[in-house]
Amino acid sequence: MTKHSGGKVGKAGKILSSKNTSNSAKSKAGKTLKNHQDKKH
């Protein structure tokens, strides 16, 4: 997977890769990344 840095997608990636993030934040970040992949890749 391409590494994204900066912007909404990069932030979502950081949230997902962080170990001490709440599950609700992770699911939101996961949705953001999924939407991005569907649109851009």
C-alpha positions as CSV (number, residue, x, y, z in Angstrom):
1,M,0.0,0.0,0.0
2,T,1.2,3.5,-0.8
3,K,2.2,5.6,2.1
4,H,0.1,8.7,2.4
5,S,1.4,11.6,4.4
6,G,-0.5,14.8,5.3
7,G,-4.2,15.6,4.8
8,K,-7.2,13.7,5.9
9,V,-6.0,10.3,4.5
10,G,-2.6,10.6,6.1
11,K,-4.1,11.4,9.4
12,A,-6.5,8.5,9.1
13,G,-3.5,6.2,8.4
14,K,-1.7,7.4,11.5
15,I,-4.8,6.8,13.7
16,L,-5.1,3.3,12.3
17,S,-1.5,2.5,12.8
18,S,-1.5,3.9,16.4
19,K,-1.8,1.3,19.1
20,N,-3.5,3.5,21.7
21,T,-6.5,4.7,19.7
22,S,-10.1,4.1,20.6
23,N,-12.1,1.7,18.4
24,S,-14.6,4.4,17.4
25,A,-11.8,6.6,16.1
26,K,-10.3,3.6,14.3
27,S,-13.5,2.7,12.6
28,K,-14.0,6.3,11.5
29,A,-10.4,6.4,10.2
30,G,-11.0,3.1,8.4
31,K,-14.0,4.5,6.6
32,T,-12.0,7.6,5.6
33,L,-9.3,5.4,4.1
34,K,-11.8,3.1,2.4
35,N,-13.6,6.0,0.8
36,H,-10.4,7.4,-0.4
37,Q,-9.3,4.1,-1.9
38,D,-12.6,3.6,-3.7
39,K,-12.4,7.1,-5.2
40,K,-8.7,7.5,-6.0
41,H,-7.2,4.0,-6.6
